[in-house]
């Protein structure tokens, strides 16, 4: 079921091109954690950057290429460079062109951490603890939900039908589990998109994901709280195992980069979900496989 977003301005004429430009209309539904050029800051003039979207799309394409399209090694690298651009034996331009148009009536506004978590023990304190003030840094201002924008994309004339299908599938995964800015794996920067069919939990499982938790139908913030609360409890339950694996300072650990605890849209409602991607490390899988 596609989401419909009210309040969008009529689309303006798209940039001239030989290909057909497609549109995805988006609205931010959880706060933006940074995402600007300057670390720990949102950019009210350019809150949605094409380079960030392209990076997320490459991440999801790579996962799909390995687990669904069964590419690996040199063939994976060549296919990635061909579609998304890169420097291998020679520099290759991307076959995917992206553009972003912001909605003037729905500009990015900032919000204090206290709007979402009064302290680090609050339900969303775990998701937003990196926004807190420290001895070296002031409290981070978060980008308030409600921001609206349009992603415009098209393919090069050199692209084929397989390229098109791969890009469409990649966009679905980004819309469903991706986001803007930082801490997207913990539910920041989540957005809804008009006209894009979200990836279902059945499709996630077919790819090799494991759904560690799926909550009931709720509003997006309540679903987010459910997911974070469940992940905090999972971390507590397996505290000794994670401590042996990660050490004391684990907030930047690569081991947890493939665990998502966030609101996910499915069947017309938001659900708090904790999802382990199939490319999770064997050590993390060993700890979490026993989680019901």
N, C-alpha and C positions, 0 to 999 in steps of 0.2 A: 504494500500500500504506500503510495507516494504521499509525502507531506505537502500541504498547501500553505503558503505563507502570505497572509494578508498585508496590505500596506505598501507593496512595492510600486515604485514609479513605473510608468510605461517605458519599455526598453527603447533606448536610443538606437540610431543606426550603428551597426557594428563596423569595425575597421574593414577597409577594402581588402579582399583576398580572393584568390582563385578557388579556394575551398569554402565549404559551408561552415560558418561559425555556429557552435552549439552553446546554450546557456544553462547554467545551474544557479538558481536563486537560493541564497543561503541566509540563515539568521542564527546568530550566536545565542545559545541557551544556557551556557554556564560561563563563569567569568574567564577572561583572557589573562593568562599568566605570562607577562612579558610579551615576547614575540617581535619586539622592535629591533632596530639596529644596535641600540645600546642595551647591554645586558641588564635584566631585571626591570626593563621599562617597556611599556606599550607605546606605540607611536600613533597618536591621535590623527596625524595627517596621512599616514600610510599603515593602518593597522593590519591589513591583509596583504602580504607580499607574495608575488608570483614565485620567487625563489624558494620560499618556505613550502608552498603548495607542491612545487615540483619535487622537492626533497621528500615530502611525504608520499607522493605518488610513486617515486622510485622505490621507496621502502616496501610499499604494498605490492607493486609489480614484482619485485624480487622474491617476495614470499610466495606469491602465486606461481611465478615461473619455476621455482624449486619444487613446490608441493603439489601443484595442479597440472602444470605443463611439463614437468619433469625435465627441466634443463639444469645443467650443472657444468662446473669447470669452464673451459674455454667457450663452449656453446652458450652458456649463460651470459658470460661477459660480452661476447660478440652481439648477442641479441639485445642486451641492455643498452650498449653503446649505439646500436643501430636505431633503436626506438627513442631513447632518451638523450642521446648525445654523450660524448666522452672522448678521452684521449687514449687510444690504444696504439696500434701501429701507425695510425694517423688520426688527426682530429676529425670528429664526426658531429655534424649538427643534428639536433633533435628533430624527429618527425612530428612532435607534438608541440603546438603553439598554444600558449596560455596568455590570458589577459584578465584583469580584475577591474570591475567598475563598482565604486562605492555608491550607496544610496545616501543622498545628501540629507534627507529628513531623519536618518537614523545613524548619526555619527557616534563614534566611540566616546563614552564617558567613563571616567575612572571611579573607583569605589574603594573604600578602606577594607582591610582584612576583616574587621569586626562585623561587616555586613554579612559575612558567611561563617565566621568562626570567632567567637569571643576570646577564645584562648586555644592552645594546642590540644587541650583535652576535649574540646567540642567535637561533634561528629565529623566535621569537615577539616578539623585541625590537621589531621594526617595528610590530607591532600594538599593543603595550603601552607604547610609549615615552612617552606622555603621563602614565603613572602614575609615572614616575621622580621622584626628589627633585630639586629645583632650588634655587637660592639663595634663592628666595622661598617655596617650598612644600615640605613634607615628602613623603616617598614616599606614594603613594596606596594604601590597602588595597582589594583587589579582593573582590567577592562570590563566594564559592566555589560551584562547580557543585553540583547536587543539590537546590537549592531547588525546591519543588513548589507549584503553585497552580492554581486553577480560574478560568477566565474565563467569566462568565455573561453572556449577551446575549439581547435580545429586540427586536422591532420594535414601533413604535407601531401602533395600529389604523388609522392613516391611511396606513400603508405598503401598497404593492401588491406583486404578484408580481415585477415587475421590480426593485423595491427589494430584495426578499429575495435574488434571484439575484445582484445586484451586491454585496451585503454578504457573501454566501457566497464569491464569487470573491475579494473583497478580503481576507477572512480567510485564504484559501489562500495568497495572495501574502505576507501578513504572516508567517504560520507558516513559509513556505519561505525567505524572504529577509530578514525583519525580525528584531527582537530587542528586548532591554530595555537601557536605559541608553545609554551612549555607545559610540562606536567599533564599532557594529554592522556597519558596512560593512567593517570589518576583522576580523570574526569574534567580537567580544565580545558577550555577552548572547544567544547563540544558544540556542534551546530546541527541544525536540521536543514534539509535541502529539498526543494520542490522538484518533483518529476523524476527522482532517482529512487529506484526500488532498493530498500535496505537489504543487506545480506542477512539471511535467516540463521537461526542457531543450527538448523539442520545442515546448511551449507558450511558453516564454521566447522562442525563436527566432521563433515565429509573431507574437509581440507586437512584435518588432523588436530584441530583445536580441541581443548578440553574445557567444558563449561564447569567451573568449580562452584559457581553459585549463580542462580537466576531468580530474582525477586518477583513479586507480584506487580500488577499494573498500578502505576503511580504517576504523579507529576514528576517532572524531570529532577527537581532538587531533592525530593524525597527518595527517588530512585538512586540518585547519586549518593545520598547518605547511607542507604542500604548497602550499596556496593563497597563503600569505604569502610563501613562498620564491619562487614564480613571479612574484608581483607585484613583489617587490623586484628580481628579475632584469629584469623588463619596464621598471621605472623606470630601472635602470642602463643598459639597452640604449638607451633613448630619453632619456638624461639631458640631452643638449644641447637637444633639442626641448622637453622639459618646462621646462627652465631659461628658455628664451626666452618660453615661455607663462606660467609661473607666477612667475618671479622666484626669489629665494633662499629666502624664507620662505613655503612653500606648504602648510603643514599645515592651514590653515584655508581653503584655496582652494575656491571653489564648483565649479571645473572637475573636481575629483576626487570630488565628492559622489555621482556616479552610477556610480562604478566600485566593484564589490563583490568583495573577495577574502576568502573565508570557506568554512567547511564547509557543504555543502548535502546534504540527505537525498534520495536518489532510488533507486528499485528495491531497497529494503531495506538500503541501505548509505550510509555517508557518503562524500562525494567532496569533495576540495579543488577549489574553482572560482574562476575570475576571470571576472566578468560585466560587460559594459558595457551599461547600460540605454539604451533608444532615445532618451531625452531628454538624453543627453550632449551637451555643447557641440560644435559643428562642429570646433573646433580640436582637441579631444581625439580625436574620431572620426578626424580626418585623421592623427593620430599613431599611433593604435592599429589602424586598419583593416588595416594591413600586418602586424599581429602574427598569427602562425599558431598 
